[in-house]
Amino acid sequence: MSRLARDVYTVNPRRVTHELRCLAMTLALPAGAVITGRSAATVRGVRLCWPEDPVNVVAPLEMRLGRRHGLDVRRTTIAPEEWEPWEYGRIATPLRLTLDLLLARPLPDAVADLDAVLRARLVTRAAVARMVRARSDNGIVVARRAAELADPRAESLPESKVRVLLVLDGLDPVPQYWIEDRTGRIARVDLAFPRHKVAVEYDGDWRDGETWALNRDRDRLNRVQAAGWRVVFVTAPMLRDPGKVRRAIREALYA
């Protein structure tokens, strides 16, 4: 038997997922609490949470809800049209969960999550832009900037974060760019600076199974380099040091 939430357990041997933990929270939370943000996006098919991540919830200001393990609560108002019934409780609408993805978040993280929900067509850029223009929540300025920087062409959260770091550094990379030689297309890279012939690739596990990935396919990498391109691989440890990422890419551009 596994504990999922206060007074909620599972005896089913199935794997515990974040969606299952969200369902458990609808049994454990007081009426009026709403599952939102990255948790609601994961329930709706945009996998932004690992199983062990805290469940994101918004709760009315007047609700008595003490600190609980496995729960990330933000107290704020939420309108009746911003949530829907789900399982034994409530879940934020796509637009409302998107707002909660953007508020009080570091800009690269907010843009990465927004790119993902846009790519999944959970919301539209126009609807998000209208929403952030009309609101005055604490943190809305960063949310508006995130909406401006969003690009649904990004195919992973790390790719989006790298792009935001470069844009904030005054650079203008092209997402999901096809490199070609005289025989045709060679490889599609995460980010590119075509004029300088510099490509940027995130080197992470999310690429498993993609046969065109340059960090897996040395023959393809050799062809890219033979076409005159330089490839900068960004790793997860590098991404934790934004200055190191920016320096590596600027050195390649100025080489």
C-alpha atoms as an extended CHARMM CRD file, in Angstrom:
* protein
*
       255  EXT
         1         1  MET       CA              0.0000000000        0.0000000000        0.0000000000  PROA      1               0.0000000000
         2         2  SER       CA              1.3750000000        3.4240000000       -1.0150000000  PROA      2               0.0000000000
         3         3  ARG       CA              0.4220000000        6.7640000000        0.5300000000  PROA      3               0.0000000000
         4         4  LEU       CA             -0.5290000000        9.3300000000       -2.1170000000  PROA      4               0.0000000000
         5         5  ALA       CA             -1.8830000000       12.1420000000        0.0690000000  PROA      5               0.0000000000
         6         6  ARG       CA             -3.1860000000       12.6840000000        3.5820000000  PROA      6               0.0000000000
         7         7  ASP       CA             -5.5300000000        9.7580000000        4.3130000000  PROA      7               0.0000000000
         8         8  VAL       CA             -5.3600000000        8.6260000000        0.6650000000  PROA      8               0.0000000000
         9         9  TYR       CA             -3.5980000000        5.3830000000       -0.2780000000  PROA      9               0.0000000000
        10        10  THR       CA             -3.3650000000        3.0830000000       -3.2560000000  PROA      10              0.0000000000
        11        11  VAL       CA             -3.2890000000       -0.6930000000       -3.0820000000  PROA      11              0.0000000000
        12        12  ASN       CA             -3.0230000000       -1.0080000000       -6.8330000000  PROA      12              0.0000000000
        13        13  PRO       CA              0.4480000000       -2.1870000000       -7.8900000000  PROA      13              0.0000000000
        14        14  ARG       CA              0.3510000000        0.0960000000      -10.9240000000  PROA      14              0.0000000000
        15        15  ARG       CA              3.0980000000        2.7000000000      -11.2330000000  PROA      15              0.0000000000
        16        16  VAL       CA              2.4520000000        5.9050000000       -9.3000000000  PROA      16              0.0000000000
        17        17  THR       CA              2.2870000000        8.8150000000      -11.7450000000  PROA      17              0.0000000000
        18        18  HSD       CA              1.8660000000       12.5220000000      -11.2150000000  PROA      18              0.0000000000
        19        19  GLU       CA             -1.6360000000       12.2510000000      -12.6430000000  PROA      19              0.0000000000
        20        20  LEU       CA             -2.5000000000        9.6460000000       -9.9930000000  PROA      20              0.0000000000
        21        21  ARG       CA             -1.1450000000       11.9080000000       -7.2710000000  PROA      21              0.0000000000
        22        22  CYS       CA             -3.2670000000       14.7870000000       -8.6210000000  PROA      22              0.0000000000
        23        23  LEU       CA             -6.3340000000       12.5350000000       -8.4770000000  PROA      23              0.0000000000
        24        24  ALA       CA             -5.4960000000       11.6870000000       -4.8640000000  PROA      24              0.0000000000
        25        25  MET       CA             -5.2740000000       15.3780000000       -4.0270000000  PROA      25              0.0000000000
        26        26  THR       CA             -8.8230000000       15.9130000000       -5.2570000000  PROA      26              0.0000000000
        27        27  LEU       CA             -9.8640000000       13.5430000000       -2.4500000000  PROA      27              0.0000000000
        28        28  ALA       CA             -7.6290000000       15.1240000000        0.1690000000  PROA      28              0.0000000000
        29        29  LEU       CA             -8.0240000000       18.8660000000       -0.5220000000  PROA      29              0.0000000000
        30        30  PRO       CA            -10.8110000000       21.0660000000        0.8360000000  PROA      30              0.0000000000
        31        31  ALA       CA            -13.6070000000       21.9790000000       -1.5640000000  PROA      31              0.0000000000
        32        32  GLY       CA            -12.6210000000       25.0510000000       -3.5570000000  PROA      32              0.0000000000
        33        33  ALA       CA             -8.9430000000       24.2040000000       -4.0970000000  PROA      33              0.0000000000
        34        34  VAL       CA             -8.0060000000       23.9280000000       -7.7960000000  PROA      34              0.0000000000
        35        35  ILE       CA             -5.2170000000       21.8630000000       -9.3690000000  PROA      35              0.0000000000
        36        36  THR       CA             -3.3600000000       24.1440000000      -11.7400000000  PROA      36              0.0000000000
        37        37  GLY       CA             -0.0340000000       25.0240000000      -13.3680000000  PROA      37              0.0000000000
        38        38  ARG       CA              2.3740000000       22.2620000000      -14.3000000000  PROA      38              0.0000000000
        39        39  SER       CA              0.2090000000       19.6380000000      -12.5780000000  PROA      39              0.0000000000
        40        40  ALA       CA             -2.9200000000       20.5700000000      -14.5290000000  PROA      40              0.0000000000
        41        41  ALA       CA             -0.9050000000       20.6710000000      -17.7520000000  PROA      41              0.0000000000
        42        42  THR       CA              0.3940000000       17.1530000000      -17.0530000000  PROA      42              0.0000000000
        43        43  VAL       CA             -3.1410000000       15.8830000000      -16.4000000000  PROA      43              0.0000000000
        44        44  ARG       CA             -4.2110000000       17.4500000000      -19.7070000000  PROA      44              0.0000000000
        45        45  GLY       CA             -1.4730000000       15.6420000000      -21.6200000000  PROA      45              0.0000000000
        46        46  VAL       CA              1.4590000000       18.0790000000      -21.5280000000  PROA      46              0.0000000000
        47        47  ARG       CA              3.9940000000       16.2360000000      -19.4040000000  PROA      47              0.0000000000
        48        48  LEU       CA              5.6920000000       18.9170000000      -17.3420000000  PROA      48              0.0000000000
        49        49  CYS       CA              5.8600000000       17.0380000000      -14.0050000000  PROA      49              0.0000000000
        50        50  TRP       CA              7.7220000000       14.0060000000      -12.7370000000  PROA      50              0.0000000000
        51        51  PRO       CA              5.7810000000       11.6710000000      -10.4110000000  PROA      51              0.0000000000
        52        52  GLU       CA              7.5270000000       13.0130000000       -7.3150000000  PROA      52              0.0000000000
        53        53  ASP       CA              6.9840000000       16.7040000000       -8.1180000000  PROA      53              0.0000000000
        54        54  PRO       CA              4.6420000000       18.6160000000       -5.7840000000  PROA      54              0.0000000000
        55        55  VAL       CA              1.0760000000       19.0610000000       -6.9780000000  PROA      55              0.0000000000
        56        56  ASN       CA              0.4030000000       22.6940000000       -7.9370000000  PROA      56              0.0000000000
        57        57  VAL       CA             -2.7530000000       24.1220000000       -6.4040000000  PROA      57              0.0000000000
        58        58  VAL       CA             -4.4130000000       27.5300000000       -6.1300000000  PROA      58              0.0000000000
        59        59  ALA       CA             -6.6010000000       28.1040000000       -3.0910000000  PROA      59              0.0000000000
        60        60  PRO       CA             -8.9190000000       30.9950000000       -2.2250000000  PROA      60              0.0000000000
        61        61  LEU       CA             -7.4870000000       33.5180000000        0.2260000000  PROA      61              0.0000000000
        62        62  GLU       CA             -9.9960000000       32.5850000000        2.9010000000  PROA      62              0.0000000000
        63        63  MET       CA             -9.4000000000       28.8260000000        2.7040000000  PROA      63              0.0000000000
        64        64  ARG       CA             -7.7670000000       27.1740000000        5.7090000000  PROA      64              0.0000000000
        65        65  LEU       CA             -5.1460000000       24.9200000000        4.1900000000  PROA      65              0.0000000000
        66        66  GLY       CA             -2.0240000000       24.1180000000        6.1780000000  PROA      66              0.0000000000
        67        67  ARG       CA              1.3160000000       23.2140000000        4.6950000000  PROA      67              0.0000000000
        68        68  ARG       CA              1.3200000000       19.6450000000        3.3750000000  PROA      68              0.0000000000
        69        69  HSD       CA              4.0570000000       17.4630000000        1.9840000000  PROA      69              0.0000000000
        70        70  GLY       CA              3.8100000000       17.0520000000       -1.7860000000  PROA      70              0.0000000000
        71        71  LEU       CA              1.7120000000       20.1750000000       -2.2590000000  PROA      71              0.0000000000
        72        72  ASP       CA              2.6700000000       23.5830000000       -3.6810000000  PROA      72              0.0000000000
        73        73  VAL       CA             -0.1020000000       26.0530000000       -2.8220000000  PROA      73              0.0000000000
        74        74  ARG       CA             -0.5290000000       29.6080000000       -4.0650000000  PROA      74              0.0000000000
        75        75  ARG       CA             -3.3070000000       31.6460000000       -2.4930000000  PROA      75              0.0000000000
        76        76  THR       CA             -5.1880000000       33.8630000000       -4.8770000000  PROA      76              0.0000000000
        77        77  THR       CA             -8.6190000000       34.4740000000       -6.3170000000  PROA      77              0.0000000000
        78        78  ILE       CA             -9.8610000000       32.2010000000       -9.0780000000  PROA      78              0.0000000000
        79        79  ALA       CA            -13.0340000000       32.9330000000      -11.0100000000  PROA      79              0.0000000000
        80        80  PRO       CA            -15.7510000000       30.2810000000      -11.5670000000  PROA      80              0.0000000000
        81        81  GLU       CA            -15.0330000000       30.2480000000      -15.2980000000  PROA      81              0.0000000000
        82        82  GLU       CA            -11.3500000000       29.4540000000      -14.6440000000  PROA      82              0.0000000000
        83        83  TRP       CA            -11.8690000000       25.9120000000      -13.3710000000  PROA      83              0.0000000000
        84        84  GLU       CA            -13.7370000000       22.7440000000      -14.3270000000  PROA      84              0.0000000000
        85        85  PRO       CA            -14.8810000000       19.6830000000      -12.3330000000  PROA      85              0.0000000000
        86        86  TRP       CA            -12.3540000000       16.8470000000      -12.4630000000  PROA      86              0.0000000000
        87        87  GLU       CA            -12.4820000000       13.5370000000      -10.5990000000  PROA      87              0.0000000000
        88        88  TYR       CA            -13.3990000000       14.4790000000       -6.9950000000  PROA      88              0.0000000000
        89        89  GLY       CA            -12.3700000000       18.1320000000       -7.1680000000  PROA      89              0.0000000000
        90        90  ARG       CA            -11.4390000000       20.9010000000       -9.5560000000  PROA      90              0.0000000000
        91        91  ILE       CA             -8.8550000000       21.5020000000      -12.2890000000  PROA      91              0.0000000000
        92        92  ALA       CA             -7.8750000000       24.7850000000      -13.9100000000  PROA      92              0.0000000000
        93        93  THR       CA             -8.9570000000       25.5110000000      -17.4680000000  PROA      93              0.0000000000
        94        94  PRO       CA             -6.1590000000       25.5050000000      -20.0560000000  PROA      94              0.0000000000
        95        95  LEU       CA             -5.9230000000       29.2850000000      -20.0460000000  PROA      95              0.0000000000
        96        96  ARG       CA             -5.8960000000       29.5680000000      -16.2610000000  PROA      96              0.0000000000
        97        97  LEU       CA             -3.2490000000       26.8600000000      -15.8250000000  PROA      97              0.0000000000
        98        98  THR       CA             -1.1530000000       28.7400000000      -18.3840000000  PROA      98              0.0000000000
        99        99  LEU       CA             -1.4070000000       31.9020000000      -16.3030000000  PROA      99              0.0000000000
       100       100  ASP       CA             -0.1630000000       29.9750000000      -13.2730000000  PROA      100             0.0000000000
       101       101  LEU       CA              2.7260000000       28.5940000000      -15.3330000000  PROA      101             0.0000000000
       102       102  LEU       CA              3.8580000000       32.1590000000      -15.9840000000  PROA      102             0.0000000000
       103       103  LEU       CA              3.3700000000       33.9020000000      -12.6400000000  PROA      103             0.0000000000
       104       104  ALA       CA              6.1800000000       33.9540000000      -10.0460000000  PROA      104             0.0000000000
       105       105  ARG       CA              8.4730000000       31.8080000000      -12.2410000000  PROA      105             0.0000000000
       106       106  PRO       CA             11.9910000000       32.4520000000      -13.5800000000  PROA      106             0.0000000000
       107       107  LEU       CA             11.6320000000       33.7260000000      -17.1310000000  PROA      107             0.0000000000
       108       108  PRO       CA             13.4140000000       30.7930000000      -18.8900000000  PROA      108             0.0000000000
       109       109  ASP       CA             11.2470000000       28.2770000000      -16.9900000000  PROA      109             0.0000000000
       110       110  ALA       CA              8.0470000000       30.1660000000      -17.7340000000  PROA      110             0.0000000000
       111       111  VAL       CA              8.8470000000       30.3930000000      -21.4590000000  PROA      111             0.0000000000
       112       112  ALA       CA              9.7940000000       26.7050000000      -21.6490000000  PROA      112             0.0000000000
       113       113  ASP       CA              6.5000000000       25.6080000000      -20.1150000000  PROA      113             0.0000000000
       114       114  LEU       CA              4.5340000000       28.0270000000      -22.2920000000  PROA      114             0.0000000000
       115       115  ASP       CA              6.2810000000       26.6980000000      -25.4090000000  PROA      115             0.0000000000
       116       116  ALA       CA              5.1720000000       23.1970000000      -24.4190000000  PROA      116             0.0000000000
       117       117  VAL       CA              1.4910000000       24.0400000000      -23.9220000000  PROA      117             0.0000000000
       118       118  LEU       CA              1.4860000000       26.0400000000      -27.1660000000  PROA      118             0.0000000000
       119       119  ARG       CA              3.1060000000       23.1640000000      -29.0550000000  PROA      119             0.0000000000
       120       120  ALA       CA              0.4270000000       20.8360000000      -27.6970000000  PROA      120             0.0000000000
       121       121  ARG       CA             -2.2490000000       23.3370000000      -28.8050000000  PROA      121             0.0000000000
       122       122  LEU       CA             -3.6740000000       23.4740000000      -25.3260000000  PROA      122             0.0000000000
       123       123  VAL       CA             -3.9070000000       27.2590000000      -25.7480000000  PROA      123             0.0000000000
       124       124  THR       CA             -3.1690000000       29.7650000000      -28.5150000000  PROA      124             0.0000000000
       125       125  ARG       CA             -0.6210000000       32.5790000000      -28.4910000000  PROA      125             0.0000000000
       126       126  ALA       CA             -3.3600000000       35.0950000000      -29.2140000000  PROA      126             0.0000000000
       127       127  ALA       CA             -5.4240000000       33.9840000000      -26.2320000000  PROA      127             0.0000000000
       128       128  VAL       CA             -2.4070000000       34.0710000000      -23.9110000000  PROA      128             0.0000000000
       129       129  ALA       CA             -1.4340000000       37.5410000000      -25.1540000000  PROA      129             0.0000000000
       130       130  ARG       CA             -4.9490000000       38.8570000000      -24.5330000000  PROA      130             0.0000000000
       131       131  MET       CA             -5.0170000000       37.3180000000      -21.0650000000  PROA      131             0.0000000000
       132       132  VAL       CA             -1.7190000000       38.7690000000      -19.8270000000  PROA      132             0.0000000000
       133       133  ARG       CA             -2.5620000000       42.1950000000      -21.2670000000  PROA      133             0.0000000000
       134       134  ALA       CA             -5.8160000000       42.2760000000      -19.3290000000  PROA      134             0.0000000000
       135       135  ARG       CA             -4.4850000000       41.1320000000      -15.9360000000  PROA      135             0.0000000000
       136       136  SER       CA             -2.5940000000       42.9250000000      -13.1810000000  PROA      136             0.0000000000
       137       137  ASP       CA             -1.4620000000       40.0080000000      -10.9970000000  PROA      137             0.0000000000
       138       138  ASN       CA              1.7690000000       40.1610000000       -9.0500000000  PROA      138             0.0000000000
       139       139  GLY       CA              4.4200000000       39.0030000000      -11.5310000000  PROA      139             0.0000000000
       140       140  ILE       CA              2.3980000000       39.8460000000      -14.6300000000  PROA      140             0.0000000000
       141       141  VAL       CA              5.2530000000       41.8790000000      -16.1560000000  PROA      141             0.0000000000
       142       142  VAL       CA              7.4190000000       38.7540000000      -16.3710000000  PROA      142             0.0000000000
       143       143  ALA       CA              4.4100000000       36.7990000000      -17.6540000000  PROA      143             0.0000000000
       144       144  ARG       CA              3.9550000000       39.3100000000      -20.4750000000  PROA      144             0.0000000000
       145       145  ARG       CA              7.6360000000       39.0370000000      -21.4050000000  PROA      145             0.0000000000
       146       146  ALA       CA              7.3300000000       35.2410000000      -21.4130000000  PROA      146             0.0000000000
       147       147  ALA       CA              4.3720000000       35.4980000000      -23.8020000000  PROA      147             0.0000000000
       148       148  GLU       CA              6.4840000000       37.6560000000      -26.1200000000  PROA      148             0.0000000000
       149       149  LEU       CA              9.3820000000       35.1810000000      -26.1000000000  PROA      149             0.0000000000
       150       150  ALA       CA              7.3040000000       32.0310000000      -26.5730000000  PROA      150             0.0000000000
       151       151  ASP       CA              7.9210000000       29.8910000000      -29.6540000000  PROA      151             0.0000000000
       152       152  PRO       CA              5.9980000000       26.6080000000      -30.1090000000  PROA      152             0.0000000000
       153       153  ARG       CA              8.6360000000       25.3100000000      -32.5430000000  PROA      153             0.0000000000
       154       154  ALA       CA             10.7860000000       24.3200000000      -29.5630000000  PROA      154             0.0000000000
       155       155  GLU       CA             10.7480000000       20.5510000000      -29.0160000000  PROA      155             0.0000000000
       156       156  SER       CA             11.9940000000       20.3430000000      -25.4340000000  PROA      156             0.0000000000
       157       157  LEU       CA             12.0750000000       22.3650000000      -22.2380000000  PROA      157             0.0000000000
       158       158  PRO       CA             15.9120000000       22.6260000000      -22.2200000000  PROA      158             0.0000000000
       159       159  GLU       CA             15.8900000000       23.8590000000      -25.8190000000  PROA      159             0.0000000000
       160       160  SER       CA             13.4710000000       26.6390000000      -24.8630000000  PROA      160             0.0000000000
       161       161  LYS       CA             15.5900000000       27.6270000000      -21.8680000000  PROA      161             0.0000000000
       162       162  VAL       CA             18.7610000000       27.8280000000      -23.9630000000  PROA      162             0.0000000000
       163       163  ARG       CA             16.9650000000       29.9750000000      -26.5390000000  PROA      163             0.0000000000
       164       164  VAL       CA             15.7150000000       32.3980000000      -23.8790000000  PROA      164             0.0000000000
       165       165  LEU       CA             19.2100000000       32.7250000000      -22.3980000000  PROA      165             0.0000000000
       166       166  LEU       CA             20.5780000000       33.6090000000      -25.8260000000  PROA      166             0.0000000000
       167       167  VAL       CA             17.7870000000       36.0570000000      -26.6820000000  PROA      167             0.0000000000
       168       168  LEU       CA             18.2860000000       37.8380000000      -23.3520000000  PROA      168             0.0000000000
       169       169  ASP       CA             21.9750000000       38.0550000000      -24.2770000000  PROA      169             0.0000000000
       170       170  GLY       CA             21.0800000000       39.9350000000      -27.4600000000  PROA      170             0.0000000000
       171       171  LEU       CA             21.3240000000       36.9890000000      -29.8560000000  PROA      171             0.0000000000
       172       172  ASP       CA             18.6810000000       35.7510000000      -32.2950000000  PROA      172             0.0000000000
       173       173  PRO       CA             18.8430000000       31.9700000000      -32.8170000000  PROA      173             0.0000000000
       174       174  VAL       CA             16.5200000000       30.1740000000      -35.2350000000  PROA      174             0.0000000000
       175       175  PRO       CA             14.7150000000       27.1800000000      -33.6510000000  PROA      175             0.0000000000
       176       176  GLN       CA             14.5240000000       23.7780000000      -35.3660000000  PROA      176             0.0000000000
       177       177  TYR       CA             16.7100000000       24.6720000000      -38.3460000000  PROA      177             0.0000000000
       178       178  TRP       CA             17.5230000000       22.2330000000      -41.1450000000  PROA      178             0.0000000000
       179       179  ILE       CA             21.1890000000       22.1380000000      -42.1740000000  PROA      179             0.0000000000
       180       180  GLU       CA             21.6980000000       21.2430000000      -45.8110000000  PROA      180             0.0000000000
       181       181  ASP       CA             24.5440000000       20.4970000000      -48.2050000000  PROA      181             0.0000000000
       182       182  ARG       CA             24.5110000000       19.9710000000      -51.9630000000  PROA      182             0.0000000000
       183       183  THR       CA             22.8790000000       16.5400000000      -51.4970000000  PROA      183             0.0000000000
       184       184  GLY       CA             19.9780000000       17.9470000000      -49.4640000000  PROA      184             0.0000000000
       185       185  ARG       CA             19.0180000000       17.9940000000      -45.7990000000  PROA      185             0.0000000000
       186       186  ILE       CA             21.5430000000       16.6300000000      -43.3130000000  PROA      186             0.0000000000
       187       187  ALA       CA             20.1530000000       17.3200000000      -39.8440000000  PROA      187             0.0000000000
       188       188  ARG       CA             17.6310000000       19.4520000000      -37.9800000000  PROA      188             0.0000000000
       189       189  VAL       CA             19.2710000000       21.2420000000      -35.0720000000  PROA      189             0.0000000000
       190       190  ASP       CA             17.6980000000       22.7500000000      -31.9670000000  PROA      190             0.0000000000
       191       191  LEU       CA             18.9710000000       26.2710000000      -32.6110000000  PROA      191             0.0000000000
       192       192  ALA       CA             21.0210000000       27.8000000000      -35.3910000000  PROA      192             0.0000000000
       193       193  PHE       CA             22.7850000000       30.9550000000      -36.4600000000  PROA      193             0.0000000000
       194       194  PRO       CA             22.7160000000       30.3770000000      -40.2310000000  PROA      194             0.0000000000
       195       195  ARG       CA             24.8460000000       33.4100000000      -41.1600000000  PROA      195             0.0000000000
       196       196  HSD       CA             27.6450000000       32.2220000000      -38.8660000000  PROA      196             0.0000000000
       197       197  LYS       CA             27.0380000000       28.5210000000      -39.5430000000  PROA      197             0.0000000000
       198       198  VAL       CA             26.8470000000       27.7580000000      -35.8290000000  PROA      198             0.0000000000
       199       199  ALA       CA             24.3980000000       25.1690000000      -34.4920000000  PROA      199             0.0000000000
       200       200  VAL       CA             23.3960000000       24.6620000000      -30.8580000000  PROA      200             0.0000000000
       201       201  GLU       CA             22.2240000000       21.2470000000      -29.6530000000  PROA      201             0.0000000000
       202       202  TYR       CA             21.0070000000       20.2430000000      -26.2010000000  PROA      202             0.0000000000
       203       203  ASP       CA             22.7570000000       16.9990000000      -25.3010000000  PROA      203             0.0000000000
       204       204  GLY       CA             20.2690000000       15.2030000000      -23.0450000000  PROA      204             0.0000000000
       205       205  ASP       CA             18.3420000000       11.9760000000      -22.5430000000  PROA      205             0.0000000000
       206       206  TRP       CA             15.1840000000       13.4120000000      -24.0960000000  PROA      206             0.0000000000
       207       207  ARG       CA             16.7550000000       12.7210000000      -27.4980000000  PROA      207             0.0000000000
       208       208  ASP       CA             16.7600000000        8.9390000000      -27.0670000000  PROA      208             0.0000000000
       209       209  GLY       CA             15.3000000000        7.2880000000      -30.1390000000  PROA      209             0.0000000000
       210       210  GLU       CA             15.8010000000       10.2310000000      -32.4930000000  PROA      210             0.0000000000
       211       211  THR       CA             18.0760000000        8.8630000000      -35.1840000000  PROA      211             0.0000000000
       212       212  TRP       CA             18.9580000000       12.2900000000      -36.5800000000  PROA      212             0.0000000000
       213       213  ALA       CA             20.2750000000       13.6290000000      -33.2500000000  PROA      213             0.0000000000
       214       214  LEU       CA             23.8540000000       14.8080000000      -33.6850000000  PROA      214             0.0000000000
       215       215  ASN       CA             24.8870000000       13.6890000000      -30.2080000000  PROA      215             0.0000000000
       216       216  ARG       CA             24.0600000000       10.1020000000      -31.2450000000  PROA      216             0.0000000000
       217       217  ASP       CA             24.9410000000       10.0740000000      -34.9460000000  PROA      217             0.0000000000
       218       218  ARG       CA             28.6440000000       10.7350000000      -35.5500000000  PROA      218             0.0000000000
       219       219  ASP       CA             28.3730000000       10.2290000000      -39.3040000000  PROA      219             0.0000000000
       220       220  ARG       CA             25.7140000000       12.9160000000      -39.5060000000  PROA      220             0.0000000000
       221       221  LEU       CA             27.8010000000       15.1920000000      -37.2600000000  PROA      221             0.0000000000
       222       222  ASN       CA             30.7750000000       14.7200000000      -39.5920000000  PROA      222             0.0000000000
       223       223  ARG       CA             28.6220000000       15.7180000000      -42.5690000000  PROA      223             0.0000000000
       224       224  VAL       CA             27.4010000000       18.8250000000      -40.7370000000  PROA      224             0.0000000000
       225       225  GLN       CA             30.9690000000       19.8240000000      -39.9480000000  PROA      225             0.0000000000
       226       226  ALA       CA             32.0800000000       19.0890000000      -43.5260000000  PROA      226             0.0000000000
       227       227  ALA       CA             29.3870000000       21.5410000000      -44.6750000000  PROA      227             0.0000000000
       228       228  GLY       CA             31.2140000000       24.2270000000      -42.7080000000  PROA      228             0.0000000000
       229       229  TRP       CA             29.0740000000       24.2490000000      -39.5610000000  PROA      229             0.0000000000
       230       230  ARG       CA             30.3250000000       24.3580000000      -35.9980000000  PROA      230             0.0000000000
       231       231  VAL       CA             28.1740000000       22.5970000000      -33.3740000000  PROA      231             0.0000000000
       232       232  VAL       CA             28.0140000000       23.6420000000      -29.7210000000  PROA      232             0.0000000000
       233       233  PHE       CA             26.5550000000       20.9690000000      -27.4320000000  PROA      233             0.0000000000
       234       234  VAL       CA             24.8700000000       22.2470000000      -24.2770000000  PROA      234             0.0000000000
       235       235  THR       CA             24.6640000000       19.7450000000      -21.4200000000  PROA      235             0.0000000000
       236       236  ALA       CA             22.4420000000       19.7400000000      -18.3500000000  PROA      236             0.0000000000
       237       237  PRO       CA             25.3180000000       20.8570000000      -16.0480000000  PROA      237             0.0000000000
       238       238  MET       CA             26.0930000000       23.7250000000      -18.4550000000  PROA      238             0.0000000000
       239       239  LEU       CA             22.4590000000       24.8070000000      -18.3820000000  PROA      239             0.0000000000
       240       240  ARG       CA             22.7570000000       25.2980000000      -14.6260000000  PROA      240             0.0000000000
       241       241  ASP       CA             25.4380000000       27.9170000000      -15.3770000000  PROA      241             0.0000000000
       242       242  PRO       CA             23.8450000000       30.3390000000      -17.8980000000  PROA      242             0.0000000000
       243       243  GLY       CA             27.0270000000       32.3880000000      -18.1870000000  PROA      243             0.0000000000
       244       244  LYS       CA             28.9340000000       29.3200000000      -19.3520000000  PROA      244             0.0000000000
       245       245  VAL       CA             26.3170000000       28.6270000000      -22.0310000000  PROA      245             0.0000000000
       246       246  ARG       CA             26.4300000000       32.1890000000      -23.3320000000  PROA      246             0.0000000000
       247       247  ARG       CA             30.2330000000       32.2610000000      -23.3910000000  PROA      247             0.0000000000
       248       248  ALA       CA             30.5020000000       28.9640000000      -25.2690000000  PROA      248             0.0000000000
       249       249  ILE       CA             28.0870000000       30.0860000000      -27.9720000000  PROA      249             0.0000000000
       250       250  ARG       CA             29.5660000000       33.5780000000      -28.3420000000  PROA      250             0.0000000000
       251       251  GLU       CA             33.0430000000       32.0480000000      -28.6970000000  PROA      251             0.0000000000
       252       252  ALA       CA             31.7180000000       29.8610000000      -31.5190000000  PROA      252             0.0000000000
       253       253  LEU       CA             30.0500000000       32.8370000000      -33.2100000000  PROA      253             0.0000000000
       254       254  TYR       CA             33.1950000000       34.9570000000      -33.0490000000  PROA      254             0.0000000000
       255       255  ALA       CA             35.6160000000       32.1560000000      -33.9390000000  PROA      255             0.0000000000
